[in-house]
Amino acid sequence: MRTIGEQVLAEVIGTFALVFIGAGAVVIAAAGASTLLGVALAHGLVLAVMVSSFGHISGGHFNPAVTISVWVAGKIETVRAAAYVVAQLVGATIGAGLLRWVMPATVWQRSNLGATTVHGVSNGQALLLEATLTFFLVITVFATAIDDRGAFKSIAGLAIGLVLTFDILVGGPLTGASMNPARSFGPALVGGTWTGFWVYVVGPVVGGLVAASVYVFAFLRERPTWAPRTETPIGGGPEEDLP
């Protein structure tokens, strides 16, 4: 049985990596040394690796929208879910802080430290886009890792990372394709850019909740929304008591 301390640490490390590499790729792209494809691949690869590395410990959420969706589905208890969200925000802050420290100010300031901001669309359109992109991400999490018929050990990390990649290829130029309140929080806090931040909280959470509801009611139906952790190690669960 994993302790909540081990799981929280895993969530800190995974979210730290996601923000440092993901936001770092945005900073590099803004400096002219990379492209949208590079940004998308950086996010997708780091998430795939972190989910594969820490899925057996914490479930590899690294995203408050995922944690909230899993909590609503009854897969993680309230105390553990709250600890995960705090850990994700801490990890995101560490990632953004280290990125600011290692990058020259003239470089990171061009992209506001990789902050996710709205470009060319209204806040309402950005909200809908973030919700839609997060819907794809969370429903993939449910299909590959929550459903006890899913193939977590085989493809979940890769599948989840690839969703992040193709979402960024579509939404990156318009909203930054955050899909993750923590990914937006770290650079916003450390870089001081909070413009439209609410979009990156409300959009992903709403999209995640819709995805969780669709999967539970359309595909799980009378099936339990949890299975033994050895089959679907997405983090916590009714069968695992808090230490």
Secondary structure, 3 states (H helix, E strand, C coil): CCCHHHHHHHHHHHHHHHHHHHHHHHHHHHCCCCCHHHHHHHHHHHHHHHHHHHCCCCCCCCCHHHHHHHHHCCCCCHHHHHHHHHHHHHHHHHHHHHHHHHCCHHHHHHHCCCCCCCCCCCHHHHHHHHHHHHHHHHHHHHHHHHCCCCCHHHHHHHHHHHHHHHHHHHHHHHHCCCCCHHHHHHHHHHHCCCCCCCHHHHHHHHHHHHHHHHHHHHHHCCCCCCCCCCCCCCCCCCCCCCC
